[in-house]
Amino acid sequence: MALELKNPHSVLAAIQARPLDVLDIQVATDAPSPAWSEVIDVARAHAVRVTRGGRPASRDRRGGEKEGRETGMSATVRERPDVPLEELFADAATRANGHGLWLALDNLQDPHNVGAIFRTAAFFGVQGIVVTKDRSAPLSGVAYDVATGGLEHVPFTIVPNLARAVAVAKESGLWVLGTSEHAADDVTQVDRGRPWLLIVGNEEKGMRRLTTEHCDSVCRITPRGEVTSLNVSVATGILIATLTGS
């Protein structure tokens, strides 16, 4: 399946990682932004088709281009295939000197959150991500664009059954760490010397009860102020940064 990507950074990452999967670049202006100009140059260097099309950039009331991505500039890119579950966790116990971090997304439904988590995961060197298939946001063009290249750099697998993924992770030597605002331990108390599969739950309901039962430990982020909850992608970023820190 092909996706329409509109973030030049996502498109550039796709060209650099797998140019044969970038089918074409649609250019809607004679004066693209510097980011899109780089995309066009790199695309041509990799023999990716560049065509004129799309809508001209829309204007705001003051006559300037609307803030954000350029309207009409896009690319058609095949989805990146996921890897087999066993491959995602292959040699997990010995990878990254016996520790390291993998993620599992338990029924996240907002593609913006999924994309933001992939971006953070790529930044911090997360080893791989398990994405649930049912009642979850697909890895759409929105997720790719928000990930800003993160989906090109982190291996992932899409599973119908998270319980089986957790079982395979444990068989591969990982410990399983759940997340809940009701957990007794703060994330700073987690042993970072172990290889972990970190599970984050749905935006509204958190982790499912059955998922919690499969965890070796559950942690929370302790609030320091009056607001006691965080967006799931923000919370995941804090968890990743804490667990991968020295």
N, C-alpha and C positions, 0 to 999 in steps of 0.2 A: 504494500500500500504506500502511496506517495502522500507527502504532507506539504502544505504551503507554509514556508517559514518567512517571517518578516523582520526578524532581528538580524542585522548584518553580522553580528558577532557569532550567532548560532550558525549562520550560513557559512561563514569563513571556517569555523571549526569543522563543519561537515566536509567542506572541500579538502581541507588539509588531512582529515582522518580517512576519508573514503570517497575520493573524487568521482568514482564510477557510479555512485549512488546519487549524485547531484545531477538532475536531469536537465535543468536549465535555470537561467537567471533572467527575470523580467525587469527591464529598466524602464522607468516612466518619466525620466527627465534627462536633459542634456547636461545638467550640472548636479550630479549626485553628491551626497555628503562624503567627507573623507573616508568614513567607514565603508560605505557602499562602493566607493571608488577602489578601495583596496580589494573588496570582494570581486569586483569585475576584473581587476588585473590578475588576481590569483586564479580566477575561473578560467580566463583565457590561457594562462600558462599551463593549466591542466586540461586544456581542450574541452572545457565545459561550455555548452552553448549559451550565448548571451543574446537575448532578443529584446526588441523594443516593444513595449506593451504596458498594460496597466493604466491606472488613472493618474493624472498629474497630482502633485502634492496639494492637499487641501489647505485652505488658509483660515486663520482665525480672524476675528473682527478687526484686528489692528493691521491686517495685511501680511502677517508673517506665517510661516509654516506652523501647523499645530505642533505642540510639544510632543516629543516621542518619535516613533518610527516614521519614516517617510511613506506616505500613502502611495500605493502602486508599486513600490519596490518589493520584490519577493523572489523566492526561489522554490522550485519544486524538488523535493528531496525524498528519497525512499526512507522508510522507517529503518532504524538500526535494529538488526535482529538481536533478540535476547540469547543468552547462553544457557545450556542445560544446567539444571539445579546442581548436579554433582560437580560440574566444572566450576561453578561459582565458588564452591567451598573446597575445591581441590587443594590439598597441601595447606589447608588453613592453619593448622596448629604450628607449622614450621615457617609460615610466611611472616615477614616483618619481625624476624627475631623472636618468634613465639608469642607475639601479641598482635595488635591490629584491630580494626573495627570494620564490621559489616552492618548494614541496616536492613530492616524489614518494615515496610509500610503497610499497616493493617487497616485496609479499607479507607484510605484517604480519598476524598471525593472532589477536591478542588485542584484542577490541573496547575493553577498558579502555585499552590503549596508544594505539589510534587516537583515542579520545575525548580523552585527555589531550593528545595532539599538536594536535588541533584547538583545544583551549582555549588552549594556549600560542601557537599560530599567530595566533589572534584577538587575544590580548594584545599581541603584538609587530607586528601589522599585516602579516603574511604575505599576499602578493597572491593566492595560489591554491594548491590542493593536487590532485595527481594520485593517485588511489587505484587499485590494481590490482584487477581483478575476480576472477580465478581464484586459488585457494589463498590467499585473503585473508579477513580478518574483514569481514562485511557492516557497513554503516552501520546498525546495529540501535538499538533503544531504549537499550541499555546504552551504546553509543558516544555517543548524543545526551545522555544523562544525565551521563556523565563529562565531556563537553565543556562542560557548564554554559553553554550558549548559543553556544559556539564554532562549532558546525555551522550556525548561522543567519547568521554574519557573514563566513565565509571561502568564496569560490567554490570549487567542486571539480568534478572530472570523474572518472568511473569508466571505466577503459579495460581491454580484454582484452589489449592489447599495449603494454607499457611502452616498448619500443624505438621504436615509432612516436611515442609522446608525447615522447620525448627528441628525436627528429628534428624534430618540429614546434617544440619549444622552441628548438632551435638555429636553425631557419629564422627564428624570431621575434626572434633576437638575444640569446638567453640563453646563458650559459656553464653547463656541467653539472659539478657538484661531487659526487663520490661520498664515501662514508664507510667507513673500515675501520680496525680497530685496528692493522693492519700497514702503514698508509700512512707515507710518509716525512715528510710535512709535518704540523705541528700546525695546527688550525683558525685559530689566531691569525696564521698566515703567509698566509692567503688574502687576496687583493685584494678588499676590501669595496667598491671603487668600481665593480665590475662587477655586472650583473644575473645572479643565479645561480638555477639549478634545483638544489636540494639533494636528493639521494637518500639515504634511509635504508632499511636492509635488514631482513630477517626477524629475529625475536627470537633465534633459535638459529644460523642460517646466515649472517646478514648479507646483503649484496648478492649477487645471482647473478653468475656470471663474465661472462656476456654483457652484463649491465648495466654492470659495471665497464669493459668494453672501450669503451663509448660515452661514458665520462666524459672531460672535458677535464682534470680534476685530481681527486685523491683526498686526503682529509685525515683526521686522527684527533684525538681528545681525549687529550692526554698525561696519564697518571695522576700524581698527586703523592704518593700514599700506597701502602699495601700492597695495597689492593683495586684490581684492574686492569680491572674491567668495570662497566658501568652498565646499568640497565634502558633499553630503547630510547626510551621516552618522556622519561626524564630526560636521556639523552644528546642527544636531539633538542632539548630545551629549551635546553641549554647551547649547542649549535650555532647555534640561531636567535638567542639572545641575543648571541652573539659576532659573528655575521655582520650583524646589524642594529644593532649598537652604533655609537656615533659615534667 
